[in-house]
Amino acid sequence: MSSARGDSEILIAGAGIAGLATALALARSGHGVTLLEKRSGVSQDGAGIQIGPNGSRILQSLGVTAKLQGKIAQPSAIRVMDGVSGRNLTRLPLGETIERRHGAPYWVLHRADLHEALLTCVETHPNVTICYDADVVAARSDDAGVTVGLSSGETIEAALLVGADGLWSTVRTRVMGAAPLVFTGKSAFRALLPAAAAPPSISLSDTTIWLRPQAHVVHYPVRGGDELAIVAIFDDQALGETWAGDADKTAITARTRHVASPLRDLLQQPDRWRQWSLYTPASAVTWTSGRIVLIGDAAHPPLPFLAQGGVMALEDAVILAALLQNASPAQLPERLQRFEAIRRPRTTRVMQASARNGQIYHQDGWKRRARDAVLAATPPHILMQRYDWLYGWTAAGELHRAGVIDL
């Protein structure tokens, strides 16, 4: 690994969803790619992930769909419930309705299943090499390429480096010099429950959101409907700044005594909960520096209230691959700058919409009553139209709007 690479070689730091999708998109465009993963192997950590039509059409185009057979669920609707009274506020159509509208389905699945499918596609592609125990700690860009330093002391030379190493990106902080993330005062708890263990009043076919002052709960089917993914998010500084670890079940029960009985019954079922606190950038992050570029959560980590973090990484992957198509070594820095210029407006809008959703979900008092009245009075198809900008996205459309016709 200490030998120099050819001019066409691309290094990617991180073999999560962002890194794997980018490696696959670049490899399918003819690039040689080396993935540098700091862990010693594949992690099965995580819970559910929602993939809207803007993401599922990318997975279809990358040839990943066949690897997900039997692991995907397609919810028929998003049900929005009052978490205190148990009253149904609205039911937003998904299923065939959203697929007809946007030309691609809305999927829910286990994050590990998506990761495994992408990994299988990457491992079998001749243009990709994966190196484990390869922790990127430094990188230097110049006119000739990039030199990447690993924690082992080894160095690797390549044409460019893609930082796809997630929310706690080393490339963002140690290489790009970005400020540390800040705690939002919100903490999330996630669990998986066998579908057979769910209370009978809980929907196993819909994505369901329960809204309660200073908190909300989301659950939806994964593993082809065999399990239920549950996420509970609270506004509570007292929960601390734990990033990822096992959670005490009493932290859930103590905060859900005064909720609707079906929701309380559901939250009492899981034996194991994992906690992760929510962080956000203190200021805007610069994505590019010479031949180094950040993507996915390393560049633009949204809060989870729009279920778009993973999908933004998929969008980044195909746009970056399109912009690097047929690029000469001398053109790479300019192509990376174009990538940032094209993608930043959309990812900024997603981050802002995600944060706004979090405020709306957790409202109390008159704002909560006004929100519930609007949800109950507005026809569901009108509510869903407000997300056409999100789910109707295509790579071709974004490139066309940016004036990218012939590279």
Buried (B, 14 or more C-beta within 10 A) or exposed (E): BEEEBEBBBBBBBBBBBBBBBBBBBBBBBEBBBBBBBBEEEBEEEBBBBBBBBBBBBBBBBBEBBEBBEEBBBBBBBBBBBBBBEBEEBBBBBBBEBBBEBBEBBBBBBBBBBBBBBBBBBBEEBEBBBBBBEBBBBBBBBEEEBBBBBBEEEEBBBBBBBBBBBBBBBBBBBBBBEBEEBEBBBBBBBBBBBEBEEBBEEBBBBBBBBBBBBBBBBBBBBBBBBBBBBBBBBBBBEEBEBEEEEEBEBEBBEEBBEEBBEBBBBBBEBBEEBBBBBBBBBEEEBEBBBBBBBBBBBBBBBBBBBBBBBBBBBBBBBBBBBBBBEEBEBEBBBEBBBBBBEBBBEBBEEBBEBBBEBBEBBBBEEEEBEEBBEEBEEEEBEEBBEEBEEBBBBBBEEBBEEBEBEEE
